[in-house]
């Protein structure tokens, strides 16, 4: 009887211990669960708080200015520097950059409302005006003859402009290269029909030139300098005495009308960047090589080949644009005569 009682008491004790342990484990689990939920809630609050701050920060930039740039030029430097973004952010604006390989797609993008501001050579705006694209000329830079030219392979028998007769010449239609070719042929006593213009965008033109599918190439910077990294080429002519190869800063008509202060701010920052490049060419070379991997020797050539000033539209630039448009019109490349003066922005730039 006592043995049974002892076994019963032992069994009861063990069972009691198990129940207590189970209860403690349950209590610990509940406490752990509550703690986990609390931490998760805190983390969620932190994440939501951080996200809210990010959203609030982004929401402060309520408007976007969309700028189109080419692979080289003052806009290229300005984009890399980031000073324009910092200044416009204070005004509630965000900057969106898009790179284009040439001027014609920049004007097309302006016409489609994809960008607000752009930077092109002499010919694209003329064709764009003829096509009814709504834009205005804002500013221009000065011309330098080394920024564009016609090249042939180093061992080519072509050595004069007259030698281009009957040859295949790569050029991008509606660009400064196209106009340079027209002027070069005229200088050589030829007409446009005396040579075969192979219309190719710059990168395709480079491939055709390297494969020997064309005899010459009307090319501008930076493609000219980059090609010289690959193979030696003979510079048949640059633009000196043929065209004043300047570039223009353009804006869509509606953007310039609705947001003149933003246009002026962009131009002001661009002018400061241009002045820095002009005064610090060696540092500008380092800037290019660090961000593009370009050879230093090529970067030096590239930097010296372009003028980086920014000037309010000059009467001389307008007159030259009008002359170029008249030549295109006489050649039948424009359906109607146009007047450059009609698209000059009338507001004064504070430069």
Buried (B, 14 or more C-beta within 10 A) or exposed (E): EEEEEEEEEEEEEEEEEEEEEEEEEEEEEEEEEEEEEEEEEEEEEEEEEEEEEEEEEEEEBEEEBBBBBBBBBBBBBBBBBEBBBEBBBEEEBBBEBBEBBBBBBBBBBBBEEBBBBBBBBBBBBBBBBBBEBBBBBBBBBBBBBBBBBBBBBEEBEBEEBEBBBEBBBBBBBBBBBBBBBBBBBBBBEBEBEBBBBBEBBBEBBBEBBBEEEBBBBBBBBBBBBBBBEEEEBBEBBBBEEBBBBBBBBBBBBBBBBEBBEBBBBBBBBBBBBBBBBBEEBEEBBEBBBEEBEBBEEBBBBBBBBBBBBBBBBEEEBBEBBBEBBBBBBEEEBBEEEBEBEEBBBEBEBEB
